[in-house]
């Protein structure tokens, strides 16, 4: 499927790569179909920022990242009732993302640990939910990423 996007222009997205969030994203309940766009040369497990591109609205793409890149012990408690529509979740088929905020002051770069996106990669169904834990909405990650980059020698 050919997708028009504001950030990436026209991109080809395979139908089996479309992720369905039946409830949409928080604040965007009518946006239900998304594609995860990332630098394929780096792979999606090492790329820091990826984009959850709406297939319903070309102008909307959410910057996202894997929470374990910035908080290794991230283990949110979620309601079984909320994730039941995703089907059986296993460590191998569960993909967890958090939204990213990059304000004018880059040192305030943060991720939202309170409202992760849980995706069952077997059936491409997902949900953004509010976790029961006391995780912050704005978890600052600039220093964490900077230190990781320095350790990697980049």
N, C-alpha and C positions, 0 to 999 in steps of 0.2 A: 504494500500500500504506500502510495506517495503521500507524504505529510508536508504541509507548509508550516514552517516555524519562523518565529520572529528572530530567534537567536542564530539558528543554523541554516536558514534558507530552506530549500526543498530537500528532504531526505527520504530515502527509501526505508520503510520499516516492514519487516516480515510480519504477516498476520499472526504468527505464533509467538511474536514478541510483545504483543499488546497486553497490558496489564489492566484488569478491570477492578475498579474500586466502586462497588455498588452504592456506597454512601458518599462517594466523592471525597474530596479533601476538606478539612475543617474550613468553613467559610466559603467553600466552592462545591456545594452538594450536587450541582448539575454537571460537573465535570467527572465523567466516569471511566474514560479510557485514556491510558497513558503509555508512553514508551520510555524506557530508561536509556538515556544517551550518555555515552562516555567515550573516552579515548581508547579505541580498541587495541591500539598498539601497546598500551600499558596494561590492559585487561581491567575488568570491573572490580577485581579484588584488591588492586593496588592503587587505583585512581582515587585521589582524595575527594574531589568534587565531581559529581555526576549531575545530570539534569533529568528530572521527572517531567517529561514534556507531555502536555495535554494534547490528545488527538482530537478532542472536541473543540478546542479553542486555540488556534495557532499562536496567539500572543501570550499564552500562559505556560511557563515552565518553572518548576520549583527546583532550586539548587538543593541537592541532597548528598549525604555521605553515609558511610557505614559507621555507626556509633562506636564500634570497638577500636576504630583508628584513634579515637581521642579519649575514650573511657573504657579500658580493657575489661573492667569488672561490671560493665553495664548489663544488668539482668532484670529488666522490668517485669513486674507482676501484671498480668492481664486477665481480664474476665474471660472465662471459657465461653460464656454466652456470646461475647462480642466476636471472638475468633472462630466460633463453630461454623459459620458459613464458608470459611476458607477451606474446609476439608481437613483431612489429617495432616498435621504439621509435625515434621521430624527435623532433626538437626541438619539433615542433608537437603531438605526442600524449603526450609524457612529462610527468607531473606529479610533482614531488618535494616531500615533506613531512618535517618532523622533529617529534618529540614535544616537548612543553613541560612544564617542571616549575616550579610557582609555590609556593615554600615560604613559611613564615610571614614571613620577612624578605624583602620584595619585591626588595631589592637583590641577592638570590641567585637571582633569576629566571634560568632557563637553558633551553637546548635541547640535545637529544641529536644531535650531528652524526655520531656513530659508527654509529647505526642508523637511517638514513633509510627512508622508505616511498616506493617507486617505483611509480607507477600508469600503466598504459597507458590513456589516456582514451578511445581508440577502442573497446576491448573491456571496459573497466572491470575489468581484472585488475590486481592489485597484489601486492607482496611487501615485507615489512620485512626488511632484511638488515643484516649487519654489514659495514662497508666495510673495505677493506684499508689505507686511509690511516691516518695517526696523528691522526685527529680526536678531540676529547674527547667524553666522554659528557655532561659538564656544561659547556657553553659559556655563560658568563654573558653575558646580553644586556640587562640593565636599563639600563645607561649608554648602550648603542648606541641603544636605542629612545627613551630620554629625549632624547638629542641630535637624533635624527631628528625627533621631535615638535617640539622647540624650533626647528629649522631651518624646519620647515613653518609655524611661527607659530601652533601650536595651543595 
